[in-house]
């Protein structure tokens, strides 16, 4: 299965064919058994639908549920599967068919240093249309996962987090304010504080 998924990386998957106020911090629901109601993803998804988006960029792992979610809605999904230990240069190997009207970064920004985050922000800005929404989560406390989690879309506002990785004493946290400074091409629209040591964000390409 892992070999099959590996062949799917850096490919594009074709589908069937009042702005939220903020930023604001809202105490989100407790994560239970990996599944939870994601207010930020719900807002992101609403913007994707409102803009009649036809292309979305996903920097996370290939998940069948995520492919089906977008294909059923007529959205093409471009997947990069960005792996932190392989460096930011792997983004340049992505054969894009953009521009894209939205992006999913999940918790990946937690695993890159300042220079790599700047490069990621510039690359992402080049792939996206103006006002494209971007969903991401940042750790608010340590320790947090050694490697990025796998996110599965269960519904319009529901996600599941899966991770086999142990928690290590990582000490470098990236706040939304800091990320906003590193990414001048984006604005921080909304944020939601979860009780699992994570904070969800909705950014937008300016």
SVG drawing of the C-alpha trace seen along z (x, -y; Angstrom):
<svg xmlns="http://www.w3.org/2000/svg" viewBox="-22 -41 39 43">
<polyline fill="none" stroke="black" stroke-width="0.4" points="0.0,0.0 2.8,-2.4 4.4,-1.8 1.1,-2.5 0.6,-5.7 4.2,-6.7 3.4,-6.6 0.5,-8.9 2.7,-11.7 3.1,-15.0 0.2,-14.3 -3.1,-16.0 -6.4,-14.2 -9.3,-15.5 -12.8,-15.6 -16.3,-15.5 -16.9,-18.9 -19.8,-38.4 -16.3,-37.4 -15.7,-35.8 -14.6,-38.4 -11.3,-38.0 -8.8,-37.3 -10.4,-35.8 -9.5,-33.1 -12.3,-30.7 -12.0,-27.8 -12.7,-24.8 -14.1,-21.3 -12.0,-18.6 -10.5,-16.2 -12.0,-12.7 -10.5,-9.5 -8.8,-11.6 -12.1,-13.0 -13.3,-16.5 -15.3,-19.4 -13.0,-21.8 -14.4,-25.3 -11.5,-26.6 -11.8,-23.8 -15.6,-24.5 -14.9,-28.2 -12.2,-27.1 -14.6,-24.7 -17.4,-27.4 -15.0,-29.7 -14.0,-27.0 -17.7,-26.4 -18.5,-30.1 -15.7,-30.7 -16.7,-27.7 -13.2,-26.5 -12.1,-23.8 -8.5,-23.2 -7.2,-22.7 -3.6,-22.1 -2.9,-19.6 0.6,-19.5 -0.3,-16.5 -0.4,-12.8 -2.5,-11.0 -5.7,-9.9 -8.5,-8.1 -11.2,-9.9 -9.8,-13.3 -9.6,-12.4 -13.2,-11.2 -14.3,-14.3 -13.1,-16.7 -13.8,-14.4 -17.5,-14.2 -17.6,-18.0 -16.0,-18.4 -12.7,-19.7 -9.3,-18.8 -6.9,-17.9 -3.1,-18.5 -1.1,-16.6 2.5,-17.2 2.9,-15.1 5.6,-17.5 8.0,-15.5 10.0,-17.8 13.1,-15.6 13.5,-15.8 13.7,-19.5 11.7,-22.3 13.3,-21.8 10.9,-19.0 8.2,-21.6 10.0,-22.5 9.6,-18.9 5.8,-19.2 4.4,-19.3 1.6,-21.8 -1.4,-22.5 -2.4,-25.5 -3.3,-28.1 -5.2,-26.8 -8.1,-28.4 -7.3,-27.0 -4.7,-25.1 -4.4,-22.6 -1.2,-22.7 -2.5,-20.8 0.3,-20.9 3.3,-21.1 4.4,-24.6 5.4,-23.3 8.2,-21.2 10.2,-23.8 12.6,-26.5 12.5,-30.2 14.2,-30.1 12.2,-27.1 9.0,-28.7 9.8,-31.8 10.5,-29.7 7.2,-27.7 5.2,-30.9 6.7,-32.3 6.2,-29.0 2.6,-28.7 1.8,-32.3 2.9,-31.6 0.5,-28.6 -2.6,-30.3 -5.1,-32.8 -5.8,-36.1 -8.0,-35.6 -7.4,-31.8 -8.1,-30.4 -5.4,-28.4 -6.0,-26.0 -3.3,-25.1 -2.7,-24.3 0.2,-25.3 1.3,-23.8 0.7,-26.0 2.7,-24.1 5.4,-21.4 6.0,-18.6 4.2,-17.9 4.5,-15.2 7.9,-14.2 6.5,-14.2 3.4,-15.7 0.1,-13.9 -2.2,-12.4 -5.4,-14.3 -8.6,-12.7 -11.6,-14.7 -14.8,-13.0 -17.3,-15.7 -17.9,-19.4 -16.7,-20.3 -15.1,-17.2 -11.5,-16.0 -9.7,-13.0 -6.1,-13.1 -4.0,-9.9 -0.4,-9.6 1.8,-6.8 4.7,-9.1 5.9,-9.6 5.8,-13.0 9.2,-14.5 10.3,-17.6 10.4,-20.0 10.8,-23.5 10.5,-25.7 6.9,-26.9 5.7,-29.0 2.8,-31.4 0.3,-32.8 1.8,-36.2 5.3,-35.0 4.1,-33.1 2.2,-36.1 5.4,-38.1 7.2,-35.4 4.4,-35.2 3.7,-38.8 1.7,-37.4 -1.0,-36.2 -3.3,-37.6 -4.4,-35.8 -8.2,-35.8 -9.4,-33.6 -8.0,-31.3 -9.4,-28.8 -7.7,-27.5 -8.2,-23.8 -7.7,-22.0 -5.2,-19.5 -2.3,-21.9 -3.0,-23.0 -4.5,-26.2 -6.2,-26.2 -5.9,-29.1 -7.6,-30.3 -5.1,-32.4 -5.8,-34.1 -3.6,-34.9 -3.6,-38.7"/>
</svg>
